[in-house]
Amino acid sequence: MRKERFAVPQPAEDVPAIMWMPGREQRRRPLVLLGHGGGLHKETRYIDRLGNWLAGEHGIACLAIDLPFHGERITAAVLGLFGVPAADTGSAFARAARQVTIPVLFLQQLDDRLFPSEDGQTLFGLLGSADKTLHANPGGHLGLPRAEFGHTVRFLRHHLGAGGDPDSGAARPRRPRY
């Protein structure tokens, strides 16, 4: 069994993909497209295990792709209202934070009783992104100021290429008609 990563060229952007191929060469064989849930990626543990099992033990080729805004096709993130204690910087979660390299807007509430501000600052410091911004506000966990929603939309529009100022009414996405 072999696993091969590649990209499917598309006009707007290449689509990251992975294929699990059985070890035996065959002229024709079944192919299964493996789908993953929202917010996950093509190599999520259960997808990887399923691809390995089907290709390795049953001779069935498998393909998984990252849909838009999944896996490698995520181009920006808004995180926060969470933290990592300084004593826990070796955890799997902390190691994963170091791998985040996309632009990040990190929101923090300074009087958060669920996640102390020191833990939020520790997590922010662990993020591997060179393009990260921390917005810290007074108030408890659910007391995010209304203005932060506007900042979040501007951040996402900037990094996702949507353009426009959400407060001006320009370049707003239209609702789909069904």
N, C-alpha and C positions, 0 to 999 in steps of 0.2 A: 504494500500500500504506500502510495506517496501523496504528499499534500503539496499543492502548488498555489502560490499567491500570484495574482496578476490583476490587470485593470482592463476593463472593457471600454474602448474609446467611444466617447459620445461628444456631440457638438458643444454642449454646455460645460460638461466636466466628465472626466473619466470615472467609471464606476468601479470601486475596489471590489475584488472578488477573491474567492478561494475555492479550489476544487480538490476533492479527495478522489483519487484514482486507485482502483484495485491493482494489485501487483501483476496479475495475469493480463497480458495483452490480448485484446479482442477487437475484432473489426467493428462490431456493433455491441452496445451494451445499454442497459437502462440508465437513465440519469434522473436523479431526484433533486429538486430545488428545495433547499432547507431555509425556512423563514424564521426570523427571530422577532421577539416582542419589541414594542416601542422603547426607545432609549438605549437599546442594547446594540450589539455589533455582530458581524459575521463569524467571529471566533469566540462568542460566548461559550462558556464551559459545556452546556448541554448540546449546543450545535456542533462543537468540536468532537465531543464524545460520540454523537450520533453519526457524524461523517466518518470518523475512524471505524466505528462498528460496522456500518453498512458497507463501506468500501473494503475494509480489512477482512471481514468474516463472511460477507454475503455477495461480494463481487458487484456491488451496485455503486456506480459513480455518483458523487454528490457535489452540488454547487451551492454556495451561499454568497450573497452580495450585501453590501451596505446600502440600504435605501437612503434617500435624502434625509439629512439631519440625524443619521445613525452612524456609529462607528467612526471611520476615517472621514466621513462626509459632514462631521460636525465642525463648524468653523468658528464658533464662539460659544461662551457659556456664561450664565449668570448663576453664581453660587452664593452660599452664605447661610446665615442663621444656623450655623453648625460649627463644630470645632474639634480639635485634637489636643488632649492634654500634653504638655511638654514632655512628660515622662513616657508618652506612648508614640514617639516619633519613629519607632522601628516597626510599628504594626503594618499589616497588609494594607490598611486604608491609607496610612501615611506614605507608604511606598507607591501606591496608586496615585496619590496627589502629586508626587514628584514627576509622574509621567504626563501630567496635564500640560500640554504645550500650546494650546489654542488661547486666544485672547479671553480673559476672564474679568468680569465685574463681580466683586465679592461684597455682599451686603452683610452688615453686622449691626446688631443692637447692643449698645454699651451696657445696658442694664438687664441683659438677658439672664434669667435665672436658670434656664435649661442648659445654655452653653455660655460659660463665662467669656468675657471679651478676650482674656489671655489665650484661651483655647482657640478662638476664632483667629486671632493674630498668628498663632502657631500654625494653624492650617493654611492661612494665607501665605505665610513664609515658606511652607513646604511646596506650594504649587510651582511646577516647573516652567510655567509660562514667563516669557520675557515681557509680555504685554498684559499686565494685570493691574487692576485698580481696586482699592479698598474704599468703600463708603461706610463710615461708622456714624451711627445716629444715636441720640439719647432715646431711652425707652426700653420697654420689655420686649420679649420674643415676638409677639404679634403686633407691636407698635410701630411697624415700618411706616415712615412718613409718606404721605401721598406723593410728594415730589419724587420719591425714589422710583415710582412706576414710570414717570416720564423719563428719568435718567436711564432706566433699564431699556425702554423702547428706543431711545436715541442710540445707546450702546449697540443694541442688536441690529438696528437699521444700518448703522455705520459698518459693523463687521460682517453683516450678511449681505451687504450691497443693496439694501432696499432704498437708501437715500431718503431725502425729505425730512422735514422737521415735524414730528407727530403733533406738536402744538399748533402748527400753522394750518393744518388741514390739507397740505399739499402731499402728493404722492402716497395717499392712503390706499391700502389694498381694498379692492372692491369685494363685497360679499358674493360668494358664488350663487348663481341662480339655478334652481333645480326644476 
